[in-house]
Amino acid sequence: MDRKTSIFLLLLALLQLETHAFQSCVKNFSSGYEMVICKSLVGIESYLESNVRHLAIENITIGIFDDTTIPNGYGLQYLYELSFRNCHIKKITTAFINMYNLRRLYLENNEIKNTKFLRNLNNLEYLNLNYNNLKSISPKDTSFHQLERLHVRNNNIETFSIASSYLKELDLSFNKITNIVDGESSIFKNLDTLKFLNISFNPLVTLKSRSFAGLRSLSHLYLENCSISVLEYEAFYDLGMLQNLELSRNNIRTLSVKIFSELTSLQHLYLQSNDLQKLDSNSFLGLHKLRILNLCNNRIDELNGDAFQGLQNLNTLYLRNSAIRQIRLGAFSSLRSLMSLDLSNNSLEILNVDIFSELAADINLSFNPINRTEGDPSNIFNAESVSLIGVGFESFRGILGNFRKATSLNLSYTDIQTIQPGQFSKLTSLITLDLSNNHLSVVEGDYFTDLVNLRSLSMRNNTLQVIYVGAFQSLEELTNLDLSHNKLAVLEANRFVALKNLQNLSFNGNIIDNIEFGAFDGLERLIFLDLSFNTLITLPSNLFRGLTRLVNLKLNKVTSLRDNNRTAIKANCFSNLPQLQFVELRNNYFNLIESAAFSNLDSLKFVDFNGTSIENIESEAFRDLHSYKNLDLSGLSITNISSNAFSELNVVNTLNLSNNFLKILPQAAFGIEQIGELDLSFNRIDKLSPGVFSGLGFQQSSNINLNGNQLTHLGFGWFSGIQNVLSITVEHNFIHTVGPGAFNGLQMVVERKNYISISYNKLKRLESNNFLGLQNLQTLKIGHNEIEVIEPNAFLGLGSLEILDLRTNNLSELGLQSFAGLSKLETLILANNTLDIFLIGTFSHLRKLAYLDISNNNIWRVHDTAFYPMRNLVGLNLEGNHLKVIDYSSLKEYHRSLSYINLNNNRWPCKELVRMLNYFTNHRVDYLSSNVGNYTTLNIEGIICYM
């Protein structure tokens, strides 16, 4: 595709945008057939072809839906799926007469009151009538020979009765059904293939005997929030295949004997949030396949010894927040398969060892008011996981040894003040111990004796101030240690030497202001270290000595502005960390990053300085970071960087120094072998020294961004030494002059479309030879300045320039030599100036120009031969001028390639405009048409004209 064709297609696409915006329908392809989605019925008949299988008309207002709503065009009988969601349909009459093959019908969010319209839809497989005004569904209104799924939730249905040999899924939730037994028969008696039934949020009150008789295939039944207070005998008759029963949020007070005995296949039973006050013996008889039983949020008070008889396969029992005050011996004896028991948030005051010793399940007794223990002290808990969160430690301190089989013990919020020597010595199986949120102030050497298998220890949020030597002596297998949110002020040496397998260590949220040399000795396998939210005075050299496997280091907010003293990152602070990949240094205050502070970190990939303030960066502060690709130092209040601060960084995709306080860039400031993007925008730079960019090796897609600085002048050699850069932007500065040789020594990449932008500045004049040295430049943007004069030969040296953008300046005239030297220019934008006339020969140098934009100027007349030299012109934008007439025939004759013209917003007489548009149409010149509806004045195809 040649350049002229590309420009034409781009302009044509702009012309078509307005047309697409008013299309009523859009087509997509699915499985070889077309899907049509419409937001209007206007012109819909043109889309109903024989290969359309899916039609969606949504979010419009229809009212009455009949056989004229969709024009009876070719293709309706082929529809497979039809959607009329949210169309305010109140009544449907003969709408579906010809839709013989319809399989899926979506009518939710309408105002439909009856279903008589469904009589002829014999092949329907799925019907969605959710959110309508239906009051009943009866066999006389419907014909559901093939229907498999019916959704009618959120209606006003009071009565329901249909027959179907295929229905598998029925959703009747959020309706007004009060009775599902009609006489002695279930209203579902003729739905013997049904597998899923949802009647939740209907005011049933009583679940009568044989309510579901005939539903022998049902596997899922939902009766949530139905105000049920009574379950009659044989309420679940015929449900031998049921696997999931939802009865939560009702008013059930008692469960009669054998009430669930018919449910021999049931696996999940949900009875939470009822009003159960007692569990009678044999209430769950027959549920020998039950695996999950949820009884949370009831008022059970007491669990008898035979409460769960027959539940030999139950593996999860939820009794949370059920006001249980007492548990009788043997209450859980029949639960041989139980793996998890949740008794949290109850009213238990006594912890009876005998009751729980027979269970191998994980036990959660958190937040009970236990004040003492009972039972045989020789009995032990067989549970692997025990949670006693919020239970007073003193109430069970004496039986800690009974948890000797536990691998996980959670004692957070248990009000632990001290730990006696050998307190945990019998818990040799422990892998995880949580002592967080207590009142421990010291860690002594005999606290964790014999916990030889412990992998994870949390002492988060205590009041720790001192860690004694040998405190973790026995914990050689420990991999995770959380000491965050305590009151540690000093990390002393040799406190962690025994933790040779530790991988994760957190001191987050302490008051640490001093880390002694050797504090991390012994932690050769540490991978993650968090020292965030402390008050370190400095980050000294070799601070992290010995952490040779450290990968992730967090130092967020470790400094403060105390007495206006800021912390320095010292040289070699992170030395000898060969595996370090991620460092977080957010929200800190550093007055200095010293030379070699980040040196020789071969694996480093990312340093997060977000929200940090840094004043100075010394030379070679980031030396030899071979894996570092994107260095973001934006918004850090940096005022000074030394020469070679980033030297020997090798390959960097992005160096972002934007939004700082840099005023001066020293010579050879960067010294990066290969860089993709250098962002210096929005600093306070007011001058660039020659050679400031020397030593930078640019990749072929490299960009330099100097936007938003305080440059007032571009001086000699400021960009020298830059090779193969793709773009340079110096927008939003205060540049009023470009000095001779400003671009000397600058080489733009030639393999891709390069550009320089000095738009949005204060330039008033383009002088001769301003752009010498830019022989490879392809695009130059100088728009949004204050340019009044272009001197002869201003663009000399731009022999490769293809696009010149001079929009929004103060140009009132152009000289004969204004564009000298632009022999390859293809696009010239002069929009939004004050030009009123063009001298003959103004464009003589632009023989390859394909697109000229002179819109929004003060042009009254275009001389017949003004554009004559531009014999390759494809597009011409004349919008927003004062033109009344042009010699359009001569224009087209001179410019045979002209394919697009914009004539909008001029002073065309209507008769002249008609003749002109006819001429352009006959000669295949496209013109931009506007939406006539937006105009209140005379127009031809949206182009304003005058009588």
Sequence and secondary structure as in RCSB ss.txt:
>XXXX:A:sequence
MDRKTSIFLLLLALLQLETHAFQSCVKNFSSGYEMVICKSLVGIESYLESNVRHLAIENITIGIFDDTTIPNGYG
LQYLYELSFRNCHIKKITTAFINMYNLRRLYLENNEIKNTKFLRNLNNLEYLNLNYNNLKSISPKDTSFHQLERL
HVRNNNIETFSIASSYLKELDLSFNKITNIVDGESSIFKNLDTLKFLNISFNPLVTLKSRSFAGLRSLSHLYLEN
CSISVLEYEAFYDLGMLQNLELSRNNIRTLSVKIFSELTSLQHLYLQSNDLQKLDSNSFLGLHKLRILNLCNNRI
DELNGDAFQGLQNLNTLYLRNSAIRQIRLGAFSSLRSLMSLDLSNNSLEILNVDIFSELAADINLSFNPINRTEG
DPSNIFNAESVSLIGVGFESFRGILGNFRKATSLNLSYTDIQTIQPGQFSKLTSLITLDLSNNHLSVVEGDYFTD
LVNLRSLSMRNNTLQVIYVGAFQSLEELTNLDLSHNKLAVLEANRFVALKNLQNLSFNGNIIDNIEFGAFDGLER
LIFLDLSFNTLITLPSNLFRGLTRLVNLKLNKVTSLRDNNRTAIKANCFSNLPQLQFVELRNNYFNLIESAAFSN
LDSLKFVDFNGTSIENIESEAFRDLHSYKNLDLSGLSITNISSNAFSELNVVNTLNLSNNFLKILPQAAFGIEQI
GELDLSFNRIDKLSPGVFSGLGFQQSSNINLNGNQLTHLGFGWFSGIQNVLSITVEHNFIHTVGPGAFNGLQMVV
ERKNYISISYNKLKRLESNNFLGLQNLQTLKIGHNEIEVIEPNAFLGLGSLEILDLRTNNLSELGLQSFAGLSKL
ETLILANNTLDIFLIGTFSHLRKLAYLDISNNNIWRVHDTAFYPMRNLVGLNLEGNHLKVIDYSSLKEYHRSLSY
INLNNNRWPCKELVRMLNYFTNHRVDYLSSNVGNYTTLNIEGIICYM
>XXXX:A:secstr
  HHHHHHHHHHHHHHHHHHHT SEEEEEETTEEEEEES  TTGGGG  TTEEEEEE SS  SEE TTTS   TT
GGG SEEE TT    EESSTTTT TT  EEE  SS     GGGTT TT  EEE  SS   EE GGG   SS  EE
E  SS   EE    SS  EEE  SS    SEETTEETTTT TT  EEE  S    EE TTTTTT TT  EEE TT
S   EE TTTTTT TT  EEE  SS      TTTTTT TT  EEE  SS      TTTTTT TT  EEE  S   
 EE TTTTTT TT  EEE TTS   EE TTTTTT TT  EEE  SS   EEEHHHHHT  SEEE TT    EEES
 TT     SEEE TTS HHHHGGGGGGGTT SEEE TTS      TTTTTT TT SEEE  SS   EE TTTTTT
 TT  EEE TTS   EE TTTTTT TT  EEE  SS   EE TTSSTT TT  EEE TTS   EE TTTTTT TT
  EEE  S   S B TTTTTT TT  EEE TT    GGG  EEE TTTTTT TT  EEE TT EEEEE TTTTTT
 TT  EEE TT EEEEE TTTTTT TT  EEE TTS   EE TTTTTT  EEEEEE  SS   EE TT    SEE
EEEE  SS   EE TTTTTT  EEEEEEEE TTS   EE TTTTTT EEEEEEE  SS   EE TTTTTT EE S
SS  EEE  SS   EE TTTTTT TT  EEE  SS   EE TTTTTT TT  EEE  SS      TTTTTT TT 
 EEE  SS      TTTTTT TT  EEE  SS      TTTTTT TT  EEE TTS      HHHHHHH TT  E
EE  SS  BHHHHHHHHHHHHHTT EE    GGG SS EETTEE B 
